[in-house]
Amino acid sequence: MKSLPQEIEVWYLIPALRRELAKILISDFGMSQKKVSETLGITESAVSQYLKSKRGSELRFSEKEREIIKDSAANIIEGKDANEELYKLSLKLRGNEAMCNLHKKLDHSVKKDCELCMSFQ
């Protein structure tokens, strides 16, 4: 399947970011699944699937990237808009190595030395 880096973002990065935010908001900040669903504008079922890694699990973040996501979760707790934080995260984390590798895995027409995804940083 041919795909563009932007498609990888929509189908994999954003769900992975939601997964991490949900996990952090629940484990680190004690939010309920219901409150997380309301805050992130997703269903409670989606939150449950993120927590069980049934959704958004194809992309994994480095420890450094998790810290960036944790900072955004703290901003959300402090009252900042969750969609704005998610958007900022997608801008910060687009073009990371994990996304590049996933793009190469999903689209066999991408050359091994391709760095298109990395050009988004």
N, C-alpha and C positions, 0 to 999 in steps of 0.2 A: 504494500500500500504506500503510495507516494503521499508525503505529508510535509507541510511547512512548519517551521518552528512555532508559529503562532497557534497552529492546531494542537501541537504538543502542550502549549501553555493552557489552552482552554480545556483539553481533555484530561491532562495529567497534572500540571502544576497547580492550578486553582483547586481541584479536589484534594491534592496532597496538602496544600496550605490550610484548607478548611479542616482536614483531618488533624493536623498538628495543633491548630488553634483550639479545636474542640478538646483534644486531649489535655492541653495545657490549662485551658480555662477550667476544666473539671478537676484535674489532679493538683494543680498548683494554686488555684484560686477558689476551689470548693464550689464552683457553680454547678447547678443541676443540669441534667440533659435538657430539660424543658427550657431553662433560662438560656442555655447555649443555643438551642434551636431558634429562640426568639431573637437573640442577639445577632446571630449570624444570618438570620433570615432563611433558614432551612428547616426541613421537617425534623421531628424527633426521631423518625426512622432513619433519616440520613445521619444524624448524630450517632445513633446506635451502630450503624454500619461503619462509620469512620472509626469508632472506638474498637470495633472488632476487626478492623483492617479489611473489611469486605468492600470498601470503597476508598479510592484515593491512595491505594497502597503500592502502586507501581513505581512511584518516585520516592526516594529516601533522601533525607537531608543530612548534611554534615553537622557536627556538634556546633560549629560556628554559626551555621544557618539556623539551627534550632534556637540559639541564643537570640538571633535577630527576630525570630518568630515569637519568642517569649517576651521580648520587649514590646512587640505589637500587642500581644495579649494583655500586658500590663497597661498599655495605653487604652485598650478597650475597657478594662476594669475601671480606669480613671474617667471614663465617659466619652472617649473619642469614638467616632463613628466606625463601626466594624467594617463596613464596605470600603471606607477610605483606607483603613489599615490594610485590608486585603489587597487593595489596588497597589498601595505602596510596596507591599511585600512582593507582589507579582513583578513590579518594576525592578526591585532590588535583586530578586532571585532568578529572573529570566536569564537564560544563557549560562547557567551554571553547568558544571561538568556532568552532573547526573542527567540533566535534561538533554545535553548533547549526546551522551551515550544512549539514552532512551530513544532519541530520534534516529540514531544509526541502527539501533536494534529493530525498530518498527518499520523503517524505510530502507530496504536493502539497496536502493539505488543511490543512497548517500555514500560518497567516497569516504574511506577510512580517515583521510587527512582533512576532511571537511571541518571547517570551524564556523560555519554559518550561525549556529546557535550562539556561539561565544561572542559573535559580533553585536549581540543585543545588549551587552553590559555597558 
